[in-house]
Structure formats: C-alpha cells, structure tokens
C-alpha cells in the first residue's frame, strides 16, 4: 500500500465503510458479511487524479463526452479528473459549470470543471469568476489557447486569488508559433513542416512567472515541454514564486523524431520536442520542479486525424495509457519510485486543485486504484473506452496496469484476475 | 510497387539507377515504348503546376500507360472528399500509380499508407520534390559529366523550398558539396539538419561554385514579412552577371521554374549561355519516365555508360568519357558534412 500523503509504503489492509476509508492497518479481520478484495502482489494507492483532460462536452460529443471520458479515466486508474473549459459553449458561465457537474453525477469517476479565464475564451474580458468559483469550478484556464494579453492575465490572477483558484496557463506566444504544426528544429527542417519554437512556450512561461510574482497568485503551468521552461520554473520556485507545473506522459517519452512518418497521432500542442527537452522535463519531474503528471487527454475522431499533417487538429488521448507509460518508462527503469509516481499522478494534482483524493487517510473518500506493477499488456486503441483512438502509443508493450478502480467505495473498473470474494 | 516519396530516403545506388535509366531514355527514345502498356497512371494535383504535371503526363504516355488526370477543381474534392478517400477512389478505378502534388508536407506519405498503388511525390509543401531533384542531378551530370566533388550553390528562399531539400539530399548523396545561400529568415530553422553548409553571404556561397541553382521566391508560401521587401531581396540576392563571375569557370545556372522575372535572377542570366533551364525542363520527362517505371517495378533500361554516355557539357572529363563515380556516401545527413 502506497500513500504519499502519509508517507506510507508497506503491506496493509484497508477497510472501506460507506464510501469512505475507515481504517488502514497492518492487519484487519473482516466480518464474514464484508466483501474482501485480495490484492496480494498489487499496489493499492489513492486513485489517480488527472488535472488536465478535454471531454468535449458540451458541443463536440462525437469526440468524447463526460460519460465516455470518465469511463476511459476509470479504466486508466483515475478516480478524478478536471476538465478544461474549451467546450462549445466554453465553460465560462455558472450554468455550464452546473451542466458539467450534473453530467458528472452518473459518471464513472469524479469530474471537476475548470472554468475559463476570459468570456468565451477569447481573451478580451474576465469571465464571471466569482460565480464560477461559487458554482464549483476548481481552477481557471483558457487552455487550448494562451491568454495573450498580459494585462488581462494579471487582473485574472489577482481576482482569482480572492477565491484561492489557481490559474492554469497554456503557455504559447502565438506570434512565434503561428502556422506551426511540430517542434521547430532538425526534424521540422527535414520534413518541411512549419515549426513551433521552444521560445514560443518559454517567452510566455517567463511572462507568467513574473505576473505570478507580482500578484502573489497561484500559477499552474500546463504541459511543460521545453528545457527552458523547466529551468525558469525551477528558478522561480527557488525564489518562492507560487507556481506549480505539470508534464504529460508523451512529453516524458517521445521526441519530434516521431513525426517523420507524418502521422497526426504525433501532432499535439505543445509539440514533441528534442531528446534534450525530454531529458530536462524528466529531471524537472524528479527534482520537484514539475509537480504533476497530467495527460492533456484530447480526443479527436479518426476522420479528423487521418488527414494531412497540416490539416489535423492538435491533441492525443492519454487516460488509458498514462499509468502504463509512467510505469514502463520511469518506474520499471528505476527513475521514479512507485511512491513518487503516485505522488505525481495523484497526491500532487489533488492538492494543487484542492479537491478530495490523493490520500488514503481514514475519513477521506474511498477513491483507490489497484495497480498490478508486473502486468504486461499491449496498447490497442480499438479496445479503449474513450470514443476516440488518437493515441501515440498504439502497439506499445507496457508493464504496469490499473487492474481495479474504486470511486467512493464502488468498483468502477476491474480487470483483476482474482475477483472479489464475498 | 514502390513509392517515390523523397530523395532523403533513397540510397546513392537507387538514385544512380534512376539517373542511368533517365539518361537512357534521353538518348534512345526507342527504349520507352511499351514498358507501362496496360498500366494506369493518375495525376492528382492539389496545387497548380505546368511543367511537372505535363511532363508526368508525357512521361506516362511515352511509356504507353493510360493516363488520367484528376482535376481537383472539378472533382469530388470540391465536395469535401478527403485526400485518403480520393486516392482510394483512384485506386478503385484502376490506378497503378498515383502522382500527388499537395501543399501539405507529407500528403503523399499519408496516401502511401493506405494504398497498394505506387505513390509518386510530385512536390509536397515545403518537404520534397524528388523528381525535380532527379532532373537537376541528371542535368548536371549531362553538362558537367559528374556529380561527385562538385560544388553546388543553392540560392534563395531555402526555408520554404522543397526543391532545395530534394537537391540537398540528392547532390550530397552522390558526393557533391552543397551550400545553401539566403537571408537569415529564409534559411532553414536548423541549418545542421540538412546535408549542406548554410551562409547568408551570396559572395561566399557562390565562390568556386560549379552549379548555381537559383530558387523561385515563393511569394505564395511566405507567412509574410520574411524579408523587408522583394526589391531588397532582389538587390542582395538576385543573380547578376557580376555575382555569377564569383563562381567557377564554366559554372552552369539552374532554376526550377517558374521564374519571377527580375527578382531571383536577371533575365540576361536566366536566358544567357550558362543557363540550362530549358534542359532541366526537357529532362523532367526522362526522369519521370524512369520514376514511373521504377515505382511500378518494371524493367529499367540500362545503357553501358562507356559506349553511350556522351558528355554534352562544356567540361569534358579527363579521359574524354563519362566516368561513373560511386563513392560511398553515408546514409545519414549528419555524416555527410
């Protein structure tokens, strides 16, 4: 059993009563009428928390909806997700927050809405932040696009800090990246594809760190992809700037070389960057510069992705592969301990968003994942619960899988070879 | 069936084979006739073209193939049919080879992933234009008798040029030294990535060059504002007689066409005695014949170089005969420079 929130990493039993953790002890005797799950050889951990998903609901439910997205999350071991507001209409009004929450009630995991920074996400005027906060938004973001105006972002940060909401930034200077479809570098040169330079991300990371410092607000940098961003965030944290950051599984393992087949399954924003950048984001993850791993799960229908690279939309799905990628590439190789991996995938993101989860402390909701650390499996997008198939990991052999996901004491996903004994 | 998608992915031997076959077609028109009888070749051009499309059509006709042109402006593409559905349709109609010109880099690659038919890239975005590269190589080989050891200067809008990329790969594969010349904003974002040296100095780039390849200023592909003005570009980089004097004696001038008159090259240079532009166009037919036969894996003609290759250029090789240079060229870009 691993619980980074309590520094716990040992064999133990957990008792769930009425959807909450009742006890965690070295040995618990179950009453005869209580169902018991034998998780010998498994890792029991707080359910994974993905602080960055796109569920396309409302508006583009042919790609995903809250039900299918949450099902994909549960399959991947996630018990909670926070969905970005770039829907149609965007989550820029309390009624849309209410809509997401109502759809979330019957979903397979907890779904928290992130609301827009600006009305319509067009970067002109502040969204109704007080109402959004009151209706249950857990953060503010214009993700999908950056907040281009430094002045607007500064006001948003100041205002959001009254409600203790973090502002999540998609850092990109569009004047530097305009028309770009992949990382600008050796491969974009060879392939003749327009580039998105690392500087387009770094210029806005620099600006946002300054604004976080000026306002004292909580800044969260989404999907950090470049070495320069890691360096600046590290330096800012050292000076006490209230900044947190996330990285995606794909930016931890893939480089721009993957684009050479012109397959839009490798087209996302920020783009896959160089081996040196992958090295840097891994270092940042290990030394605490990067707090969380988040998927940026961005579903697109096959017919939207099976087009010319220039014409395809940005984004890849990640909920059903994230744990496998992290376990295979980082835990199995010894780069990350299992406890650190749970920290990055659960405890840290829950704490950034101040949502329940990320802990097995008695009294907290019984949101758990059972991980078989040795289960070998092959990624086959055709079997995904997500409505979309746009994974860059198709055909990969993974080690490590979520074999059971429990949300509020209810089993929402089970692939456990030994079933519950009643 | 083989796809011809880029010169980067071809070995020196494959390129030589294609050049030998093209040269054989150039010298012996009788070699062509029935090679593709009963085969169907379709052209699918999403961008306008004169010389490439017509020379592909002529090449296919000389090989006795049936040729169909999918006119994008009057086809179901206008009704929103996707690239993949369009090429699948052409294949279902019997196309054995589909020749694709597209504004998006990688479009022919994408098509090749779903087809049994051969895909020939007729220029994709800023990526490659492999048959243009081949005709450039053939023209130089005919004129100067060899490729290996030559200095090739490519001048102009390198960043947006598929012609420059294919030429850089092709010439370097066969052992030439390539220099890319242009203003900083029109050089590749990563100069190390191509098998060539980059310079912003046109004098430096042209010094000692055996071949000066001038690129078309791709006004339609520029996001805008890469250079302050076309006039400023023309003043600094437009090829004049004076600039050409920096190159090697006997240097030839090439241009992939169509020429922007007076911008990248002065008219007196483009139509002057060093210009081989017309020969490039003619060679387009022969390399495209070779490319089609190669792609459809029919037998390529071969003519013994010692007896048949005639040096038509101004610089005969030392022994008066064409000498094939098959130097070992490393496969990867990083090793070549």
Interface residues (C-beta under 8 A of the other chain):
Chain A: X178 X179 X184 X185 X186 X187 X188 X189 X190 X191 X192 X193 X194 X195 X197 X261 X262 X303 X306 X307 X308 X309 X310 X311
Chain B: X8 X82 X83 X84 X102 X103 X104 X105 X106 X107 X109 X110 X113 X124 X125 X126 X127 X128 X162 X165 X188 X189 X190 X191 X192 X193 X194 X223 X333
